[in-house]
C-alpha cells in the first residue's frame, strides 16, 4: 500500500450496519378531549388537531428509511437502495424547503448521517449498487509469518531459489534468506498459490504497458512485482486503509503525483496514469535513500518512517532495520513478499505454478466531448457495459465526465461505428436517450412501453409511421426524457473533510464555486470541516419559467390556451395567462417549480391530483396555472 506521503485521510468511511434508533415524529398536539376519559364537569372541550402535512411527510420518510435499514442489514442491497431512495425522495420532492423547516431538516440530516455520506451519495444518485465493485488488496490477505514456527521451510526450496537467482535476468537485487523463503513457502499453500495465480494471470493484461512506462521513467522493470504484491494487477483493488488501484495510492499521495479524484473518475484506478505516478514516486524515494529495498519499504510505510528508523539505528540497510525490529510489522513483511513474488513470477514452473496470462487490450480511443451514458455507448457498438467498465476502470459512474479531453476506451475496431451511430442523437441527450435493437415480435408500442416513453415520441425520433411494423435488427433511437438513475443534477449532501476548500469541492462535483455558495447561502468561500453542503453534481438546470414570447408562439393544446413550457428564462417573468404544461427535470421539487412559476405548492397539487397520493417524479408533466 502506498503510504509514502499518504497516511490515512478522511476520505475513508465505514458504514456501520445495524439498526440505529429511529427518530420519533414530533408529538401531535393532543388536548384533554382526546383522552379516553370524559372531560371533567365544567371543563372546556377542545377539538383534536389533525396531524399537519409535516408530520405525515415525516412518518412516510421514516417508515421507508427504517425498512431500508432492515434490508441493508440483511444484505438485501437492491431493496435497501429503493427504500433509501424513496425515503429521501419523499422529502426532496415534497415541495417543502427542507432548510426552512427544522423538523424536516433534522430528519433529512439524520438519514444522511446514519447511512453515511459515501453510501447516501450513491443512493441519491440512483445507482448506488451498480458502481464498479472493488476487490480486496492482496496485502490485506497476507499473513504475518515467523520462521520457523508458523510455516517450516523445505530445505530444498532454498537451493532451488538460490539456483534461480543465478539463472534468471533481473534488474533489481534479489535475495534469498529465511524471511523470503518463508513467504516463498507460503505461496505454495492453497491460499497463497491462489493469490499468485491471480496476479500472474492478470499480469498479461498490463505487463507490456507497465514495462514501457518504467523504461520511459528510467526505472528497473522488475518493479512491476511491487504492483503484483499491492493489487494482483486489479485496478479496482481496495485496501482497508482506502488505497486504490494497481499501485494502491491513497488520495493525498495520489494528488501529489497528479492522480485526481472527481465525482466522475478516479485516476488511481486508471492503470497507465497510476503506473506513471508510481514510477515517479519510486524514483523520488530511490533518490532519497539510494537503495531499492529501502525505497520499497518507504513506498509502504512512508519516507519519514524509514528515515527515522535509519537515524535511530545508524543503518541505511533494510535487513539491519528488519533484524533490529524498528520497522512496522507490515513493512517488515512487505519487501520479503515482493522478493518471493518476483522469484516465482520469473520462473513459475520451478514452483509448480502454471497459468495462462490474459491478453492485453488494444482499445480504440474516442473523445466524446460531452457526458454520455455507458449504456448508450454499449448500444451503439453492440457491446455491453461490463466490457466498457473493464476498459475504463477509472470511471466511478455510469456516465462519462463532461471534460472535452476525457478519453473513453472502446473495444478494438468500434470507434468508427460509435461516431457514426452517435451522430444521430443530439449531444445534450447522450445522458438520457438510448438505442434499442429490434428483436423478433417487437412492436413500436412494446418498445415504447419498455422505456416508458410514448409511441409518438419513438416514431418521431426515428421518422417512422407509428402503425408500421418494425424490422428485426433495426436500431431505434429512444428519446427517454427522464433517466431512471440520473447521475447528474440531483441533490446530494457532501460533508466537508480536512483539507477541503470550496474550489476543490466544486471541482470534484463539476460545479462552480458560485453555485455552491448559492445553494448553501454562503457569504464567502470559507468552509469548515464537518459542514454539510447541498450539491447538485454536474450542475443544476436553471429553474423553469416561461417568457412572454414563448407563450405567444407556443401551440395551443386541447382547445385551451395551454402552452408547453420548454423555454428557460428568468424566474421573474410575468405569470402566463393560461395553463402551462411543464415536464419535471431531475432534481426539481414542487417548491422550486412553484417559486419559478410564481404559484404555490398547493395550487400545483390541486391542478395535478395524482400528486396528492405520491411524490413528484422526474418526467411528470404538470398542469400549472400560476396564481393571479
Beta strands, then each sheet from edge to edge (+ up, - down):
strand 1: 135-136
strand 2: 237-238
strand 3: 364-366
strand 4: 408-410
strand 5: 434-437
strand 6: 475-478
strand 7: 491-495
strand 8: 532-536
strand 9: 563-564
strand 10: 580-583
strand 11: 621-624
sheet 1: 1+ 2+
sheet 2: 3+ 4-
sheet 3: 5+ 6-
sheet 4: 7+ 8-
sheet 5: 9+ 10+ 11-
end
